């Protein structure tokens, strides 16, 4: 219920709902009592919890001013109840990661695509989204962070400064969603009346 009147959540869900059928971005991303109160949801949650909430799948770090023995006793007291399990026997293959979305696969069924949205509050926003190949393996160079910084930067000569100077926008916000099968780069331009 808290998301129903949130423009940010509504826009994000609209993007998911408009994604091409079969694209991994096309799914419902928030729940309610009505959507979660279905046969099998609770048992599926308990099954997932039992399969994944295991000590061998976790890493614990404790930082504190106390000495090492005290911190170790805290860890033992607070986390020893986490079920212990052993990794799958050698030779047992882990589930393969989802295949990447083909570079030609568009987030939207027809691209480029434009949608007009009536917001809950007064909001003049232009959102531009790019569906890109996965970048999880590029964690050292973080290419989407670089692109995000270039598009959202506030320095002289930046996209933001050029658009503000023209009186078209008040600000730029960028965000990145990294998934195993794809990445999503989002640029939000807060438009002025002239920009709109």
C-alpha positions, 0 to 999 in steps of 0.5 A: 500500500505504501507504494501505490502513491509513490511516483518512483515505485509507480514509474519503476513498475511501469518500466517492468510492466512495459518490458518485452514478454520474456525479458528478465526485467518484465515482472512484478516487483512489489507485493501486497496482502492480495498478491502475497496471500495465495496458496503456496506462497508461504510454503515456497518462502519457507522452502527458499529460507531452508535452502538458502539461509545456511551458514555455508552461504554466508559471510559474517564480519563484526567490527567493534571496539571490544577485544577479539575474544569478546567479538568472537563470543558475540558472534558465537552467541548471536549466530551459532543458531544459523543452520549449518550445512555443507556445500554440495558434494564435489561433482554436483553442479550448481544451477547455471546463471541465467543466460545473458539477454542477447545484445539485440534484445530490447527492453521494450518490445518496440524500441525506441518507445515513449510513454506519457505518465500522469504522476501522483504529485506534480512531476515533470520528468523525462526518464531515459532507459537503456537495456545493456548486456550484463556487467557483473564481470566488469566489477573492477572497471565498473563501466556503467558507473563511469557512464552514470557519472559522465551523464549525471556530473555537475561540472562545467561542460557536462550534460547537466550544465549544458541543459541547465544553461538552456533552461531545460532542466533543473537536475539529472539523476542517474541509476544503474540496475545490474542483473545477472542477465542484463544491465539497465542504465536510467537517466532522469531529467527533472524538466523545467516548463520550457524543457517539457 
